[in-house]
Amino acid sequence: MTVAVRFRRHLRRLLLLLASCCLISLLLSAYFLFSNSSPSMHLGQSAEPACSQPLSMSPYRQLPYPYPPNPPYTHVHTDAVVLVLVESQYSQLGQDIVAILESAHFQFRMEIASGKGDLPPLTEKGHGRYSLIIYENLLKYAHADTWNRQLLHQYCTEYRVGIIGFYRSTENSPSVLKLRGLPLILRTNQALWDCCVVSSSPLLHLTKPGTDRGALPGEDWTSFLSNHSSYQAVLLARAKEGAAAGSGDNAGPGFSLGLQATVVQDMGLYDGVRRVLFGQGLGYWLHRLILVDAISYLTDRKLTLGLDRHILVDIDDIFVGKEGTRMNTKDVKALLETQKQLRSYISNFTFNLGFSGKFYHTGTVEEDEGDDLLLKYVDEFWWFPHMWSHMQPHLFHNESSLLEQMVLNKEFALEHNIPVDMGYAVAPHHSGVYPVHLQLYEAWRRVWNIRVTSTEEYPHLKPARYRKGFIHNNIMVRVSRIIVNHNN
């Protein structure tokens, strides 16, 4: 056998071996790509596991943060300010966005969005003026002229600034819409059910994965479709069969197996700009949570809310009320059971009961038994004084009358083993707290050694997000947001 023949045989074997290795490599790549891919946004795909869980009950896995990681050159300074581009200063969605920013105490600047996409100055002396840009109308961003869009994208990539956009369908919206400049297709005016929070989304912070069962409000929902790896679904929902294109077997009466992505996250792999896009406004409560999480994620936690909350629920007017409206034994047992249930979610949760001793045993027989049962379980609750006769303090023009009322209530408390050392009190109707009634603060200090109270009125009753606390005469006045009235 000649050397040439041997060489050809070895060459063929080598080529066959190389071809086999390439084929195995392709098969392995395809397996790992499709088995580890993020939840698909294609219509007609099966539901991901979190959709079978009740909302906020299933734990979720924290992904490495930030994702994708910051490139070394993007560590530049931007002010912790949000630029909000609205249709008008009176538009409902614009006001909803501003209300959430104000409630979270995030700084922002609101501008009317230009039809050509004109923007206010984005930089000043080498640093970025905004850490996030929010478009009330996604089309104002998509239809901006080439010059303004390039400027915006250059700013977003150089300063690592994200974009949030909302698309709201109208009766004149086309059923299918291609978003200019992005590999996204929008399907409009849908009625959707069973909204699911995708557990693998890296932007989740306050929001937990799970499913909110039932119909979503309205029939003007927009879903997003993309085949680019930069896009991940954040919220998924089911469409009624025939309401939107879907494939697959019937998953239940009137439903398609497919899931529609109503909120999507652009990871920035397409053009370097990270985005979160909403397929409706903020009328749906989950959208509000996702918006807060999206702000946190896109600003790299520069604008974020902590996970700790301190809750105090005051129940005023204990023993107060006309016959037939007061608590009986059944109500007291229900209160105890509710407190027990809440303690399974909130450590050491305890209702705070405000009492007016003058009205003890002034109801029906059943209601008087309810009074006695409350005092039997006096140690199960917290207690605070609420004026002996439920009179508003500002109606007392001298301190001695206020002192007399408070002493009577304190004697009642001591007689019935109600704690008197909590250092907290609430005036009926928050009267005298603000505007300040000087005699009230002095009487509180002398009789009860009060250190903390609350009011809804400072500086104004509405809107609630503007309320603030203050300190007067060494008494801290906290913001009151929740009032439970047993007469309701």
C-alpha positions in Angstrom: 0.0 0.0 0.0 1.5 3.3 -1.1 2.0 6.2 1.2 -0.5 8.3 -0.7 -3.3 5.7 -0.1 -2.6 5.6 3.6 -2.6 9.3 3.8 -6.0 9.6 2.1 -7.5 7.0 4.5 -6.1 8.8 7.6 -7.4 12.1 6.1 -10.9 10.7 5.6 -10.9 9.3 9.2 -9.8 12.7 10.5 -12.5 14.5 8.6 -15.1 12.1 9.8 -13.9 12.6 13.4 -14.0 16.4 13.1 -17.5 16.3 11.6 -18.7 14.1 14.4 -17.2 16.5 17.0 -18.9 19.5 15.3 -22.3 17.7 15.3 -22.0 16.7 19.0 -21.0 20.3 19.8 -24.0 21.7 18.0 -26.4 19.3 19.7 -24.9 20.2 23.2 -25.1 23.9 22.4 -28.7 23.7 21.3 -29.6 21.6 24.4 -28.1 24.1 26.9 -29.4 27.1 25.0 -33.0 26.0 25.1 -33.0 24.3 28.5 -31.6 27.4 30.3 -33.2 30.2 28.3 -35.3 32.8 30.1 -39.1 32.7 29.9 -40.1 33.1 26.2 -42.3 35.8 25.1 -43.6 33.9 22.1 -47.4 33.5 22.0 -48.5 29.9 22.6 -45.8 28.8 24.9 -46.7 26.9 28.0 -46.9 28.6 31.4 -43.8 28.9 33.5 -43.9 27.3 37.0 -44.5 30.4 39.0 -47.8 30.9 37.3 -49.2 27.9 39.2 -48.5 29.6 42.6 -50.7 32.2 44.4 -49.3 35.7 44.2 -46.6 36.6 46.7 -46.5 33.2 48.3 -43.7 31.5 46.3 -40.1 32.4 47.1 -37.9 33.6 44.3 -34.2 33.2 43.5 -32.1 36.3 43.6 -30.0 36.6 40.4 -26.6 38.2 40.4 -27.0 42.0 40.5 -26.6 44.1 38.5 -27.5 42.1 35.4 -25.8 42.5 33.0 -22.8 43.7 35.1 -21.6 47.2 34.7 -18.9 47.6 32.1 -15.9 49.4 33.6 -16.3 52.5 31.6 -19.9 53.2 32.7 -19.1 54.2 36.3 -20.0 57.8 35.7 -21.9 60.2 37.9 -25.6 60.9 37.3 -27.9 62.8 39.6 -30.6 60.7 41.4 -33.4 62.4 39.4 -36.0 61.0 37.1 -37.0 62.7 33.9 -40.7 62.2 33.3 -42.0 63.0 29.7 -45.8 63.3 29.8 -48.5 64.1 27.2 -49.7 67.0 29.3 -49.5 68.1 32.9 -53.1 67.0 33.4 -52.9 63.5 31.8 -54.1 60.8 34.2 -51.2 58.4 33.6 -48.7 61.2 34.0 -50.2 62.1 37.3 -50.1 58.5 38.4 -46.4 58.3 37.6 -45.7 61.5 39.5 -47.8 60.3 42.5 -45.7 57.1 42.8 -42.4 59.1 42.6 -43.6 61.6 45.2 -44.8 58.8 47.5 -41.4 57.2 47.3 -39.7 60.6 47.8 -37.8 60.2 44.5 -36.7 63.5 42.9 -38.0 64.1 39.4 -38.5 66.7 36.7 -41.6 66.6 34.5 -41.6 67.8 30.9 -44.1 67.8 28.1 -43.0 65.3 25.5 -42.2 66.8 22.1 -43.6 65.3 19.0 -40.1 65.4 17.4 -38.5 64.0 20.5 -36.8 67.2 21.7 -35.2 66.8 25.1 -34.1 69.1 27.9 -30.3 69.2 28.5 -29.2 65.8 29.7 -25.7 66.6 31.0 -24.1 69.4 33.0 -20.4 69.9 33.6 -19.5 66.3 32.7 -22.2 64.5 34.7 -25.6 63.2 33.8 -28.6 65.2 35.1 -31.0 62.1 35.1 -30.6 58.5 36.2 -33.8 57.4 34.5 -36.2 58.5 31.8 -39.9 57.7 31.8 -42.1 58.1 28.7 -45.8 58.3 29.4 -46.4 57.5 25.8 -44.0 54.9 24.3 -44.8 56.1 20.8 -43.3 59.5 21.6 -40.0 57.7 22.2 -40.3 55.3 19.2 -41.3 58.1 16.8 -38.6 60.6 17.8 -36.6 61.9 14.9 -33.3 60.3 14.2 -31.2 63.1 15.6 -32.9 63.2 19.0 -33.1 59.5 19.3 -29.3 59.1 18.6 -28.6 61.8 21.3 -30.8 60.0 23.8 -29.2 56.6 23.1 -25.7 58.0 23.3 -26.6 59.5 26.7 -28.2 56.3 27.9 -25.2 54.1 26.9 -22.5 56.5 28.2 -24.2 57.1 31.6 -26.0 53.8 32.0 -29.5 55.3 32.0 -32.6 53.2 31.5 -35.9 54.0 29.8 -39.4 53.1 31.0 -42.3 53.4 28.5 -46.1 52.8 28.6 -48.3 51.9 25.7 -52.0 52.2 26.0 -54.3 50.9 23.3 -57.2 53.0 22.0 -60.1 52.0 19.8 -58.1 53.3 16.8 -55.0 51.3 17.6 -54.0 48.7 14.9 -54.4 45.2 16.2 -50.7 44.5 15.5 -48.0 47.2 15.7 -44.3 47.0 14.9 -42.3 49.3 17.2 -40.0 51.4 15.2 -36.3 50.8 15.9 -36.8 47.8 18.1 -37.4 44.1 17.4 -40.8 44.2 19.1 -44.3 43.5 17.9 -47.2 44.9 19.9 -50.6 43.2 20.0 -53.3 45.6 21.2 -56.8 45.7 22.7 -56.8 42.4 24.4 -58.9 41.1 27.3 -56.5 39.1 29.6 -56.8 36.9 32.7 -54.6 35.4 35.4 -51.6 37.7 35.5 -48.3 35.9 36.4 -45.1 37.5 37.8 -42.2 35.7 36.2 -39.9 34.4 39.0 -36.7 34.6 37.0 -36.9 38.3 36.2 -33.9 40.1 37.7 -35.7 43.3 38.4 -38.0 41.9 41.1 -37.4 43.6 44.4 -40.7 44.4 46.2 -42.7 42.2 44.0 -42.8 38.4 44.6 -43.6 35.9 41.9 -46.9 34.1 41.7 -50.3 34.5 39.9 -53.1 37.0 40.4 -56.2 35.0 39.4 -59.1 36.5 37.6 -59.8 39.0 34.8 -57.4 42.0 34.5 -59.2 45.4 34.5 -60.2 46.6 31.1 -60.1 45.1 27.6 -57.4 47.4 26.2 -54.3 45.4 27.2 -51.2 45.3 24.9 -48.8 42.4 24.8 -45.3 42.3 23.4 -43.7 39.7 21.1 -40.0 39.4 20.3 -37.5 36.8 19.1 -34.5 38.7 20.3 -32.6 37.4 23.4 -32.5 40.9 24.9 -36.1 40.7 25.9 -37.6 39.0 28.9 -41.2 38.8 30.1 -41.8 40.3 33.5 -45.6 39.9 33.6 -47.5 37.2 31.7 -51.3 36.8 31.3 -53.7 34.5 29.5 -55.8 35.7 26.6 -59.3 34.3 26.0 -59.4 32.1 23.0 -60.0 34.1 19.9 -59.1 37.4 21.6 -55.4 37.1 20.6 -53.3 34.8 18.5 -52.1 31.8 20.3 -51.2 28.2 19.6 -51.2 24.9 21.4 -53.8 22.8 22.9 -56.7 24.2 24.9 -55.6 24.7 28.5 -59.1 25.2 29.9 -62.6 26.5 29.0 -62.2 29.5 26.7 -58.5 29.9 27.2 -55.4 29.4 25.0 -52.4 27.7 26.3 -50.3 30.7 25.2 -49.2 33.5 27.6 -49.1 37.2 26.6 -46.2 39.3 27.9 -47.8 42.5 29.2 -44.6 43.9 30.8 -41.2 43.2 29.2 -37.7 44.0 30.2 -35.0 44.9 27.6 -31.7 43.7 29.0 -29.8 46.1 26.7 -28.3 43.4 24.5 -29.8 44.8 21.3 -28.5 48.4 21.3 -27.0 48.9 24.7 -30.0 50.6 26.2 -32.0 48.9 29.1 -35.7 49.4 29.0 -38.9 48.2 30.8 -42.1 48.5 28.7 -45.7 48.3 30.0 -48.7 47.2 28.0 -51.1 49.4 29.9 -51.2 52.2 32.4 -51.0 52.1 36.2 -54.7 51.2 36.9 -53.7 47.6 37.7 -52.1 47.3 41.1 -49.3 45.0 40.0 -48.1 47.5 37.5 -47.5 50.0 40.3 -45.3 47.5 42.2 -43.4 46.6 39.0 -42.9 50.3 38.2 -41.2 50.8 41.6 -39.0 47.7 41.0 -38.2 48.8 37.5 -37.1 52.2 38.8 -34.9 50.5 41.3 -33.4 48.1 38.8 -32.7 50.6 36.0 -31.0 53.0 38.4 -28.8 50.3 39.9 -30.6 50.7 43.2 -29.8 54.4 43.3 -33.6 55.1 43.6 -35.0 52.2 45.7 -37.3 51.4 48.6 -36.2 49.2 51.5 -37.9 46.0 52.3 -38.6 46.8 56.0 -42.0 48.2 57.0 -43.2 49.3 60.5 -47.0 48.9 60.8 -49.2 50.3 63.6 -53.0 49.8 63.2 -55.0 52.0 65.6 -58.6 51.1 66.4 -60.1 54.2 67.9 -63.3 54.6 69.8 -63.2 51.4 71.8 -66.4 51.3 74.0 -67.8 54.3 72.0 -70.9 54.1 69.8 -74.7 53.9 69.9 -76.5 50.7 70.9 -76.5 48.3 68.0 -73.2 49.6 66.5 -70.7 48.5 69.2 -68.5 45.4 69.4 -70.1 42.2 70.8 -68.4 38.9 71.8 -68.4 37.7 68.2 -66.6 40.8 67.1 -64.0 40.5 69.8 -63.3 36.9 68.9 -63.0 37.9 65.2 -60.5 40.6 66.2 -58.4 38.2 68.1 -58.5 35.7 65.2 -57.5 38.4 62.7 -54.6 39.4 64.9 -53.5 35.8 65.1 -53.6 35.4 61.3 -51.7 38.7 60.7 -49.0 37.6 63.1 -48.2 34.6 60.8 -47.1 37.2 58.2 -46.0 40.2 60.4 -43.9 39.5 63.4 -45.4 40.6 66.7 -48.4 42.3 65.0 -50.7 43.8 67.7 -53.8 45.9 67.3 -53.6 49.2 69.2 -56.9 50.0 70.9 -57.9 53.6 71.8 -60.3 53.6 74.7 -62.8 56.2 76.1 -63.8 54.9 79.6 -67.0 56.9 80.0 -68.8 54.6 77.5 -67.9 51.3 79.1 -71.1 49.2 79.6 -73.4 51.6 77.7 -74.6 49.3 75.0 -76.9 46.3 74.7 -76.4 43.2 76.8 -74.5 41.5 74.0 -72.3 44.6 73.6 -71.6 44.9 77.3 -70.5 41.3 77.2 -68.2 42.3 74.3 -66.7 45.0 76.6 -66.0 42.4 79.3 -64.4 40.0 76.8 -62.1 42.8 75.6 -60.9 43.4 79.1 -60.6 39.7 79.7 -58.0 39.7 76.9 -56.5 43.1 77.9 -53.0 41.7 77.6 -53.5 40.5 74.1 -53.7 44.1 72.8 -51.9 47.4 73.0 -53.9 50.3 74.5 -53.8 54.1 74.3 -56.0 56.8 75.8 -58.6 58.4 73.6 -60.2 61.0 76.0 -62.7 60.0 78.7 -65.8 61.4 77.0 -64.5 61.4 73.4 -64.6 65.2 73.5 -62.3 67.0 71.0 -59.5 68.7 72.9 -59.6 72.0 71.1 -63.1 72.5 72.6 -61.5 72.8 76.1 -60.2 76.3 76.6 -58.4 75.7 79.8 -55.9 73.1 80.8 -57.7 72.1 84.1 -60.7 70.7 82.2 -58.4 68.6 79.9 -56.5 67.4 83.0 -59.8 66.3 84.6 -60.8 64.3 81.5 -57.5 62.6 81.3 -57.4 61.7 85.0 -60.8 60.0 84.7 -59.6 57.9 81.8 -56.4 57.0 83.6 -58.4 55.9 86.7 -60.6 53.8 84.5 -57.5 52.2 83.0 -55.9 51.4 86.3 -59.2 49.9 87.6 -59.4 47.5 84.7 -55.7 46.7 84.4 -55.2 48.5 81.1 -51.5 49.5 80.6 -50.9 53.2 81.1 -47.2 53.4 80.2 -47.3 53.1 76.4 -46.4 56.8 76.0 -48.7 57.0 73.0 -52.1 58.7 72.6 -54.5 59.8 69.8 -56.9 62.7 70.3 -60.5 62.2 69.0 -60.5 63.3 65.3 -56.8 64.2 65.9 -58.2 67.4 67.3 -55.6 69.8 68.8 -52.6 68.0 67.3 -52.3 70.2 64.3 -53.1 73.1 64.4 -51.4 72.8 67.8 -53.6 73.2 70.9 -51.0 74.0 73.5 -53.1 72.9 76.5 -53.5 69.4 75.0 -49.7 68.8 74.7 -49.1 70.0 78.3 -52.0 67.9 79.7 -50.7 64.8 77.8 -47.3 65.3 79.3 -48.5 65.7 82.9 -51.0 62.9 83.1 -49.8 60.2 80.6 -46.2 61.2 79.9 -47.0 61.0 76.2 -44.0 60.9 73.8 -45.7 60.0 70.5 -49.0 60.9 68.8 -50.3 61.1 65.3 -52.2 63.2 62.8 -53.5 63.3 59.3 -53.6 67.0 59.0 -50.0 68.2 58.8 -49.4 70.1 56.6 -52.6 69.2 54.8 -55.1 66.3 54.8 -54.9 65.6 51.0 -53.1 64.3 49.1 -51.9 61.8 51.7 -48.5 61.4 50.2 -47.6 65.0 51.2 -48.2 64.4 54.9 -45.2 64.8 57.2 -44.4 64.3 60.9 -43.1 66.9 63.3 -42.1 67.4 67.0 -43.8 69.8 69.4 -43.1 70.1 73.1 -40.9 67.0 72.9 -43.8 65.0 71.6 -43.2 63.3 68.2 -46.2 63.5 65.8 -46.1 60.7 63.3 -48.0 60.5 60.0 -51.3 58.7 60.3 -52.3 56.8 57.2 -54.7 54.0 58.3 -57.6 54.5 60.6 -59.9 51.6 61.5 -63.3 52.7 62.9 -65.4 50.0 64.5 -68.6 51.9 63.7 -68.1 51.4 59.9 
